[in-house]
């Protein structure tokens, strides 16, 4: 499959009118977008070509563009952080590049050169460096995505695509500290099955999850805990995050089985636990086993992991008629240690002994 033309420099067209920067203490998430975006075209004749950074603005697409009708699209989520000494760091961008291609392969979208993926994003962030906020807990959210742009109907892979990266300054995920969330165990709807697209970051996965999320909110819960799509017994993910449970002295996370996203924060947590000498196991774990561990007093912590929240502590699980309260209503000791360790590396406050960061 053709790769971007690496011999061609990224063309930069700077905006003549720059936007006013938002208040860095009231950013929220996904509300503001920077002055520029990255675009790269693909055609079956030329492969990936014409990489360019241009002023942020709308796309012009034919109403029959195949992304609208057959859902050929994948995306990634990344962050850039400003350190206390003013440097800008990207956290494990090589892993995002690799996972992007795994998603593309599943959706039959042409592969993207991974080194070019990282370099193009680094270049865009460098152009927009003044948008990287420096307030505690804030970051520049990075959204790479690709869509099928060929005009025409007919269920088949498209022959043309557009790759884009947009940037959004974002505030702290937790405004009032890391408070544990209330999770509803979903036992009717399923997120994915093995052989499907659950391991890919594709829009359809998230559209399919919305119904259960609405029901969870109606039940006064913050998120959904997904069970497997066959037996509806085995735990898979929480919301759009991977999930971990501390049972006794062991930390357990569902094994990657073809329907679970290979989260980059998930990998980072596993790496840290191994270095710290804390037993961590990737395996199937059923909701029944988790319920029994709770009744026996062995379930002492639970937390989700993902780019947006990093660590999201779980304080309560609702499953059928059972109400499982975990801990004392505050973030657990291990969850807090992991949050501090990962955010410390991301922001340059802690030594990056793993070599995870890339400086812009």
C-alpha positions in Angstrom: 0.0 0.0 0.0 1.4 3.4 -0.9 2.8 5.6 1.8 2.9 9.4 2.1 5.6 11.0 0.0 8.2 11.3 2.7 10.6 13.1 0.3 8.1 16.0 0.1 8.1 18.5 2.9 4.8 19.3 4.5 3.4 22.5 2.9 2.4 25.1 5.4 -0.2 27.8 4.6 -0.6 30.1 7.6 -3.8 31.7 8.5 -3.9 35.4 8.0 -6.4 35.9 10.9 -5.5 34.2 14.2 -8.2 33.4 16.7 -8.1 34.9 20.2 -6.9 32.3 22.7 -9.6 31.0 25.2 -9.3 31.5 28.9 -6.9 28.6 29.9 -8.7 28.2 33.2 -12.1 27.5 31.5 -11.2 25.3 28.5 -13.5 22.3 29.0 -13.0 19.5 26.4 -13.4 19.7 22.7 -14.9 23.2 22.7 -12.1 25.3 21.1 -9.9 24.5 18.0 -6.6 26.0 16.9 -5.8 28.1 13.9 -4.5 25.3 11.6 -5.1 21.7 10.7 -3.2 19.0 8.9 -4.6 17.4 5.6 -3.2 14.6 3.5 -5.0 13.2 0.5 -5.2 9.6 -0.8 -6.1 8.3 -4.2 -5.6 4.8 -5.5 -3.4 6.2 -8.3 -1.1 8.5 -6.2 -1.3 6.9 -2.7 -1.0 9.4 0.2 0.1 12.8 -1.1 0.0 16.6 -0.7 0.6 16.8 3.0 -0.3 20.3 4.1 -1.0 22.5 7.1 -3.7 25.0 6.4 -6.1 27.3 8.2 -8.7 25.4 10.2 -12.0 25.3 8.4 -14.9 23.2 7.0 -14.5 20.4 4.6 -16.3 20.3 1.3 -17.7 16.8 0.6 -20.1 15.4 -1.9 -23.4 14.2 -0.3 -22.6 10.7 -1.6 -19.1 10.6 0.0 -18.8 7.0 1.2 -18.0 7.9 4.8 -21.6 9.1 5.2 -23.1 5.9 4.0 -20.7 3.1 4.9 -18.8 4.4 7.9 -15.2 4.0 6.7 -13.5 6.2 9.2 -11.0 5.7 12.1 -9.4 8.1 14.6 -6.9 8.4 17.4 -6.7 10.5 20.6 -3.5 12.0 21.8 -2.2 14.9 23.9 0.6 17.4 23.9 1.8 18.7 27.3 3.6 21.9 28.3 6.2 21.3 31.0 7.1 23.7 33.8 10.2 24.7 31.9 8.3 25.5 28.7 9.0 22.3 26.7 6.2 20.6 24.8 6.0 16.8 25.0 4.0 14.2 23.1 3.2 11.0 25.0 3.9 7.8 23.2 2.9 9.0 19.7 4.5 5.9 18.1 1.9 3.7 19.8 -0.9 5.9 18.4 0.6 5.6 15.0 0.8 1.8 15.2 -2.8 1.5 16.5 -4.0 3.9 13.8 -2.8 1.5 11.2 -4.3 -1.5 13.0 -7.7 0.3 12.9 -7.2 1.2 9.2 -6.4 -2.4 8.3 -9.7 -3.6 9.9 -11.7 -0.9 8.1 -9.8 -1.6 4.8 -8.3 1.9 4.7 -4.8 2.3 3.2 -2.0 2.2 5.7 -0.3 5.4 6.7 3.5 5.6 7.2 4.0 5.6 11.0 7.1 7.7 11.1 5.3 10.2 8.9 2.3 10.1 11.1 4.4 11.1 14.1 6.4 13.7 12.2 3.4 15.4 10.7 1.7 15.7 14.1 4.9 17.0 15.7 5.1 19.6 12.9 1.5 20.7 13.4 1.9 21.0 17.2 5.1 23.1 16.6 3.1 25.4 14.3 0.4 25.7 17.0 2.8 25.7 20.0 1.2 28.9 21.5 -2.1 26.9 21.9 -0.5 24.4 24.3 -1.9 25.5 27.6 0.3 25.6 30.7 -2.3 25.5 33.4 -2.1 22.5 35.8 -4.0 19.6 34.4 -4.5 21.1 31.0 -3.2 19.8 27.6 -3.5 20.2 23.8 -5.8 17.3 22.7 -4.8 15.9 19.3 -7.4 14.2 17.1 -6.0 12.4 13.9 -8.7 10.8 11.7 -9.3 9.6 8.2 -12.5 9.5 6.2 -13.5 7.9 2.9 -14.2 10.8 0.5 -15.0 9.0 -2.8 -18.4 10.1 -4.2 -20.7 7.2 -5.0 -22.9 4.5 -3.6 -22.1 0.9 -3.4 -20.8 -1.2 -0.5 -17.1 -1.5 -1.1 -13.8 0.1 0.1 -13.4 3.7 -1.2 -10.7 4.7 -3.6 -10.0 8.1 -2.1 -9.5 9.3 1.5 -8.7 12.3 3.5 -6.4 12.2 6.6 -6.7 15.1 9.0 -5.4 16.2 12.4 -7.2 18.9 14.4 -6.1 20.3 17.8 -8.1 21.4 20.8 -6.8 23.0 24.0 -8.5 21.2 26.9 -8.7 21.7 30.6 -8.3 19.3 33.5 -10.5 16.3 33.2 -11.3 16.5 37.0 -12.2 20.0 38.1 -12.8 18.9 41.7 -10.2 16.2 42.1 -10.2 12.5 41.3 -13.6 11.5 42.7 -14.7 7.9 42.0 -17.5 7.4 39.5 -20.7 5.3 39.6 -20.8 2.6 36.9 -23.8 0.7 35.6 -23.1 -2.8 34.4 -24.8 -3.2 31.0 -26.5 -6.6 30.5 -28.7 -6.0 27.5 -26.7 -4.1 24.8 -23.2 -5.1 23.8 -20.3 -3.1 22.5 -18.6 -5.6 20.2 -17.9 -9.2 19.5 -14.7 -11.0 18.6 -14.2 -10.7 14.8 -16.0 -7.3 14.8 -14.5 -3.8 15.1 -14.2 -3.5 18.9 -10.4 -3.4 18.9 -10.4 -0.5 16.3 -11.0 3.1 17.0 -13.8 3.6 14.5 -16.8 5.9 14.8 -19.4 3.1 14.6 -18.2 1.6 17.9 -19.0 4.9 19.7 -22.3 5.4 17.9 -23.4 1.9 19.1 -22.5 2.7 22.7 -24.7 5.8 23.0 -28.0 4.1 23.8 -26.5 2.3 26.9 -24.8 5.5 28.0 -28.1 7.4 27.9 -29.7 4.6 30.0 -26.9 4.8 32.5 -27.4 8.5 32.9 -31.1 8.0 33.5 -30.1 5.5 36.2 -27.9 8.3 37.8 -24.8 6.5 36.8 -21.7 8.1 35.2 -20.7 5.4 32.8 -21.3 1.9 31.5 -19.4 -1.3 32.2 -19.5 -3.5 29.0 -19.8 -7.2 29.1 -18.8 -9.6 26.3 -21.1 -9.9 23.3 -21.6 -13.7 23.4 -22.3 -14.8 27.0 -22.6 -11.3 28.5 -20.6 -12.5 31.5 -17.1 -11.4 30.9 -16.0 -7.8 31.6 -14.5 -5.9 28.6 -14.4 -2.1 29.0 -15.8 0.7 31.0 -17.3 3.4 28.8 -14.6 4.2 26.2 -11.8 3.1 28.6 -10.0 0.0 29.5 -10.6 -1.2 33.1 -8.6 -2.6 36.0 -9.6 -4.3 39.3 -7.4 -4.8 42.4 -8.5 -8.1 43.9 -6.4 -9.0 46.9 -2.8 -8.3 46.1 -3.4 -8.8 42.3 -4.4 -6.3 39.6 -6.5 -7.8 36.9 -7.5 -6.3 33.5 -9.4 -8.1 30.7 -7.1 -9.7 28.2 -7.2 -8.3 24.6 -9.5 -10.7 22.8 -10.2 -9.0 19.5 -13.1 -6.9 20.9 -11.2 -4.8 23.4 -9.2 -1.7 22.5 -5.4 -1.9 23.0 -5.3 1.2 25.1 -2.0 3.2 25.3 -2.7 4.2 28.9 -3.6 0.6 29.6 -0.1 -0.5 28.3 1.5 2.2 30.4 -0.3 1.1 33.6 0.8 -2.5 33.0 4.4 -1.5 32.4 4.4 0.6 35.6 2.9 -2.1 37.7 5.5 -4.6 36.5 8.3 -2.2 37.4 6.8 -1.6 40.8 6.6 -5.3 41.5 2.8 -5.4 41.8 1.3 -8.6 40.3 -0.8 -7.7 37.2 -2.7 -10.2 35.1 -4.4 -9.9 31.7 -7.1 -12.5 31.7 -10.9 -13.1 31.4 -12.8 -12.0 34.4 -16.5 -12.4 34.8 -19.0 -10.1 36.5 -19.8 -13.1 38.8 -16.2 -13.4 39.9 -16.1 -9.7 40.5 -19.3 -9.8 42.6 -17.9 -12.6 44.7 -14.6 -10.7 45.2 -16.7 -7.8 46.4 -18.7 -9.9 48.8 -15.5 -11.4 50.2 -14.0 -8.0 50.7 -11.2 -8.7 48.2 -12.2 -6.1 45.6 -10.4 -3.0 47.0 -10.0 -0.8 43.9 -11.3 -0.4 40.3 -10.3 2.2 37.7 -10.6 3.0 34.1 -7.7 4.1 31.9 -7.7 6.3 28.8 -6.2 9.3 27.1 -8.8 11.8 28.4 -8.9 10.9 32.1 -5.7 9.0 32.4 -7.0 7.2 35.5 -10.8 7.2 36.3 -11.4 5.6 39.7 -14.6 3.6 40.1 -16.4 3.8 43.5 -19.6 2.0 42.8 -20.9 -0.7 40.4 -24.6 -1.4 39.9 -25.4 -4.8 38.4 -29.0 -6.0 38.3 -30.1 -5.7 41.9 -26.6 -5.6 43.4 -24.9 -2.5 44.5 -21.1 -2.9 44.8 -19.4 -0.1 46.7 -15.6 -0.1 46.3 -13.4 1.7 48.8 -14.4 4.6 51.0 -15.6 7.1 48.4 -12.2 8.5 47.7 -9.6 7.5 45.1 -7.7 4.4 46.0 -4.0 4.4 46.9 -2.9 2.5 43.8 -5.1 4.5 41.4 -3.7 7.7 42.8 -0.1 6.5 42.5 -0.7 5.5 38.9 -2.3 8.8 38.1 0.6 10.8 39.6 3.2 8.6 37.9 1.7 8.9 34.4 0.8 12.6 34.5 4.2 13.2 36.1 5.9 11.7 33.1 3.6 13.4 30.6 4.2 16.8 32.0 8.0 16.4 32.6 7.7 16.6 36.4 8.9 13.0 36.7 11.8 11.2 35.0 10.8 9.5 31.8 12.8 6.3 32.4 10.7 4.4 29.7 11.5 6.9 26.9 7.8 7.5 26.3 7.9 11.2 25.5 8.8 12.9 22.3 9.8 16.5 22.5 8.3 18.8 19.9 
